[in-house]
Amino acid sequence: MSKSELPVIGKDNQVACCSPMVREPLDEEDAVDLAKMFKALSDPIRLRLLSLIASYEGGEACVCDLTGPFDVSQPTISHHLKVLREAGLVGSERRGTWVYYWVLPAALARLSSLLQAPAVAEPAGAVR
């Protein structure tokens, strides 16, 4: 079987873990995992990288296409991509001399479900 026929795992195989914080408190393990994700996203360059990768046509981007929009060196971009990968926010695959990155939808769903606010009923006659 050639490399081009091998399935890529890890793109969508994570499952959202958490109930919204407003329904029940996080357990310690989930808090540690989610803190790593939020910490990775707390850097403006990493947040922009994640957005750039997510919005790239086809849902994945070559590292060669990710250095142009930033005023930092290629090794710095590689470091930020490594942090995003280790936090479980992006997946990657080497193809020849280049590495391609994609956002892991399950990771975004996990963060989103955690922060989901409850629906609040408007009082009768309330004007917005």
Phi and psi in degrees as GROMACS dihedral restraints (atoms count N, CA, C in turn):
[ dihedral_restraints ]
;  ai    aj    ak    al  type     phi  dphi    fc
    3     4     5     6     1   -81.5    20    10
    4     5     6     7     1   165.1    20    10
    6     7     8     9     1   -60.6    20    10
    7     8     9    10     1   -33.1    20    10
    9    10    11    12     1   -69.0    20    10
   10    11    12    13     1   -15.4    20    10
   12    13    14    15     1   -97.4    20    10
   13    14    15    16     1    -7.1    20    10
   15    16    17    18     1   -74.9    20    10
   16    17    18    19     1   136.0    20    10
   18    19    20    21     1   -72.1    20    10
   19    20    21    22     1   146.8    20    10
   21    22    23    24     1   -94.4    20    10
   22    23    24    25     1   120.3    20    10
   24    25    26    27     1  -103.0    20    10
   25    26    27    28     1   159.2    20    10
   27    28    29    30     1    96.4    20    10
   28    29    30    31     1    -5.7    20    10
   30    31    32    33     1   -73.5    20    10
   31    32    33    34     1   -42.6    20    10
   33    34    35    36     1  -133.7    20    10
   34    35    36    37     1    16.4    20    10
   36    37    38    39     1   -93.6    20    10
   37    38    39    40     1     7.8    20    10
   39    40    41    42     1   -91.5    20    10
   40    41    42    43     1   153.0    20    10
   42    43    44    45     1  -117.7    20    10
   43    44    45    46     1   140.6    20    10
   45    46    47    48     1   -59.5    20    10
   46    47    48    49     1   138.9    20    10
   48    49    50    51     1  -107.0    20    10
   49    50    51    52     1   -23.7    20    10
   51    52    53    54     1  -118.9    20    10
   52    53    54    55     1   143.1    20    10
   54    55    56    57     1   -78.3    20    10
   55    56    57    58     1   154.6    20    10
   57    58    59    60     1   -56.1    20    10
   58    59    60    61     1   146.1    20    10
   60    61    62    63     1   -59.6    20    10
   61    62    63    64     1   -24.8    20    10
   63    64    65    66     1   -74.8    20    10
   64    65    66    67     1   -13.1    20    10
   66    67    68    69     1   -97.3    20    10
   67    68    69    70     1   -38.0    20    10
   69    70    71    72     1  -157.1    20    10
   70    71    72    73     1   149.2    20    10
   72    73    74    75     1   -70.7    20    10
   73    74    75    76     1   153.1    20    10
   75    76    77    78     1   -71.5    20    10
   76    77    78    79     1   147.0    20    10
   78    79    80    81     1   -84.6    20    10
   79    80    81    82     1   169.7    20    10
   81    82    83    84     1   -61.5    20    10
   82    83    84    85     1   -44.1    20    10
   84    85    86    87     1   -63.2    20    10
   85    86    87    88     1   -45.8    20    10
   87    88    89    90     1   -63.3    20    10
   88    89    90    91     1   -40.0    20    10
   90    91    92    93     1   -61.2    20    10
   91    92    93    94     1   -41.9    20    10
   93    94    95    96     1   -64.8    20    10
   94    95    96    97     1   -47.2    20    10
   96    97    98    99     1   -62.7    20    10
   97    98    99   100     1   -46.0    20    10
   99   100   101   102     1   -69.2    20    10
  100   101   102   103     1   -34.1    20    10
  102   103   104   105     1   -61.5    20    10
  103   104   105   106     1   -37.1    20    10
  105   106   107   108     1   -61.9    20    10
  106   107   108   109     1   -41.3    20    10
  108   109   110   111     1   -65.6    20    10
  109   110   111   112     1   -48.6    20    10
  111   112   113   114     1   -64.9    20    10
  112   113   114   115     1   -36.7    20    10
  114   115   116   117     1   -63.7    20    10
  115   116   117   118     1   -41.3    20    10
  117   118   119   120     1   -62.4    20    10
  118   119   120   121     1   -36.6    20    10
  120   121   122   123     1   -81.4    20    10
  121   122   123   124     1    -6.8    20    10
  123   124   125   126     1   -76.4    20    10
  124   125   126   127     1    -9.4    20    10
  126   127   128   129     1   -93.2    20    10
  127   128   129   130     1   129.0    20    10
  129   130   131   132     1   -58.7    20    10
  130   131   132   133     1   -36.7    20    10
  132   133   134   135     1   -66.9    20    10
  133   134   135   136     1   -43.7    20    10
  135   136   137   138     1   -66.2    20    10
  136   137   138   139     1   -38.4    20    10
  138   139   140   141     1   -63.3    20    10
  139   140   141   142     1   -42.1    20    10
  141   142   143   144     1   -66.0    20    10
  142   143   144   145     1   -40.7    20    10
  144   145   146   147     1   -60.1    20    10
  145   146   147   148     1   -45.7    20    10
  147   148   149   150     1   -60.0    20    10
  148   149   150   151     1   -44.2    20    10
  150   151   152   153     1   -63.7    20    10
  151   152   153   154     1   -41.8    20    10
  153   154   155   156     1   -64.1    20    10
  154   155   156   157     1   -44.9    20    10
  156   157   158   159     1   -63.0    20    10
  157   158   159   160     1   -46.8    20    10
  159   160   161   162     1   -62.2    20    10
  160   161   162   163     1   -33.2    20    10
  162   163   164   165     1   -92.3    20    10
  163   164   165   166     1    -1.4    20    10
  165   166   167   168     1   -68.8    20    10
  166   167   168   169     1   140.7    20    10
  168   169   170   171     1   -57.5    20    10
  169   170   171   172     1   130.9    20    10
  171   172   173   174     1    87.1    20    10
  172   173   174   175     1    -6.4    20    10
  174   175   176   177     1    80.4    20    10
  175   176   177   178     1     4.2    20    10
  177   178   179   180     1  -143.7    20    10
  178   179   180   181     1   152.6    20    10
  180   181   182   183     1  -134.4    20    10
  181   182   183   184     1   142.5    20    10
  183   184   185   186     1   -77.5    20    10
  184   185   186   187     1   142.3    20    10
  186   187   188   189     1   -56.9    20    10
  187   188   189   190     1   -29.2    20    10
  189   190   191   192     1   -63.8    20    10
  190   191   192   193     1   -23.1    20    10
  192   193   194   195     1   -93.2    20    10
  193   194   195   196     1    -4.1    20    10
  195   196   197   198     1   -99.8    20    10
  196   197   198   199     1    -7.0    20    10
  198   199   200   201     1   -89.5    20    10
  199   200   201   202     1   -27.8    20    10
  201   202   203   204     1   -57.7    20    10
  202   203   204   205     1   -45.5    20    10
  204   205   206   207     1   -72.0    20    10
  205   206   207   208     1    -2.2    20    10
  207   208   209   210     1  -118.6    20    10
  208   209   210   211     1   147.8    20    10
  210   211   212   213     1   -97.9    20    10
  211   212   213   214     1    48.9    20    10
  213   214   215   216     1  -135.8    20    10
  214   215   216   217     1   165.2    20    10
  216   217   218   219     1   -74.5    20    10
  217   218   219   220     1   163.2    20    10
  219   220   221   222     1   -61.2    20    10
  220   221   222   223     1   -41.2    20    10
  222   223   224   225     1   -61.1    20    10
  223   224   225   226     1   -32.9    20    10
  225   226   227   228     1   -67.8    20    10
  226   227   228   229     1   -42.3    20    10
  228   229   230   231     1   -60.3    20    10
  229   230   231   232     1   -44.5    20    10
  231   232   233   234     1   -60.0    20    10
  232   233   234   235     1   -40.2    20    10
  234   235   236   237     1   -61.4    20    10
  235   236   237   238     1   -46.7    20    10
  237   238   239   240     1   -63.4    20    10
  238   239   240   241     1   -39.2    20    10
  240   241   242   243     1   -64.6    20    10
  241   242   243   244     1   -37.2    20    10
  243   244   245   246     1   -63.3    20    10
  244   245   246   247     1   -41.8    20    10
  246   247   248   249     1   -62.7    20    10
  247   248   249   250     1   -44.2    20    10
  249   250   251   252     1   -62.3    20    10
  250   251   252   253     1   -40.3    20    10
  252   253   254   255     1   -66.8    20    10
  253   254   255   256     1   -45.3    20    10
  255   256   257   258     1   -66.5    20    10
  256   257   258   259     1   -26.1    20    10
  258   259   260   261     1   -80.7    20    10
  259   260   261   262     1    -6.9    20    10
  261   262   263   264     1    83.2    20    10
  262   263   264   265     1    19.1    20    10
  264   265   266   267     1   -92.8    20    10
  265   266   267   268     1   -28.3    20    10
  267   268   269   270     1  -132.6    20    10
  268   269   270   271     1   154.3    20    10
  270   271   272   273     1  -109.1    20    10
  271   272   273   274     1   164.7    20    10
  273   274   275   276     1  -148.6    20    10
  274   275   276   277     1   160.4    20    10
  276   277   278   279     1  -153.0    20    10
  277   278   279   280     1   131.4    20    10
  279   280   281   282     1   -81.7    20    10
  280   281   282   283     1   130.6    20    10
  282   283   284   285     1  -129.3    20    10
  283   284   285   286     1   101.7    20    10
  285   286   287   288     1    68.5    20    10
  286   287   288   289     1  -124.1    20    10
  288   289   290   291     1   -92.3    20    10
  289   290   291   292     1    -6.7    20    10
  291   292   293   294     1  -109.3    20    10
  292   293   294   295     1   155.3    20    10
  294   295   296   297     1  -113.4    20    10
  295   296   297   298     1   134.5    20    10
  297   298   299   300     1  -108.0    20    10
  298   299   300   301     1   143.4    20    10
  300   301   302   303     1  -124.1    20    10
  301   302   303   304     1   147.5    20    10
  303   304   305   306     1  -142.7    20    10
  304   305   306   307     1   152.8    20    10
  306   307   308   309     1   -79.3    20    10
  307   308   309   310     1   140.0    20    10
  309   310   311   312     1   -88.1    20    10
  310   311   312   313     1   105.9    20    10
  312   313   314   315     1   -55.6    20    10
  313   314   315   316     1   -35.5    20    10
  315   316   317   318     1   -63.9    20    10
  316   317   318   319     1   -33.9    20    10
  318   319   320   321     1   -67.1    20    10
  319   320   321   322     1   -42.4    20    10
  321   322   323   324     1   -66.1    20    10
  322   323   324   325     1   -38.5    20    10
  324   325   326   327     1   -63.8    20    10
  325   326   327   328     1   -38.5    20    10
  327   328   329   330     1   -62.7    20    10
  328   329   330   331     1   -47.1    20    10
  330   331   332   333     1   -64.4    20    10
  331   332   333   334     1   -42.9    20    10
  333   334   335   336     1   -63.8    20    10
  334   335   336   337     1   -43.7    20    10
  336   337   338   339     1   -66.0    20    10
  337   338   339   340     1   -32.8    20    10
  339   340   341   342     1   -64.5    20    10
  340   341   342   343     1   -40.4    20    10
  342   343   344   345     1   -92.3    20    10
  343   344   345   346     1     2.8    20    10
  345   346   347   348     1   -61.0    20    10
  346   347   348   349     1   124.7    20    10
  348   349   350   351     1   -85.9    20    10
  349   350   351   352     1   147.5    20    10
  351   352   353   354     1   -72.0    20    10
  352   353   354   355     1   152.2    20    10
  354   355   356   357     1   -69.3    20    10
  355   356   357   358     1   131.3    20    10
  357   358   359   360     1  -109.5    20    10
  358   359   360   361     1   124.9    20    10
  360   361   362   363     1   -73.7    20    10
  361   362   363   364     1   132.1    20    10
  363   364   365   366     1   -76.5    20    10
  364   365   366   367     1   137.6    20    10
  366   367   368   369     1   -62.4    20    10
  367   368   369   370     1   149.1    20    10
  369   370   371   372     1   -57.0    20    10
  370   371   372   373     1   131.8    20    10
  372   373   374   375     1    82.2    20    10
  373   374   375   376     1     3.7    20    10
  375   376   377   378     1   -70.6    20    10
  376   377   378   379     1   140.1    20    10
  378   379   380   381     1  -114.3    20    10
  379   380   381   382     1   132.3    20    10
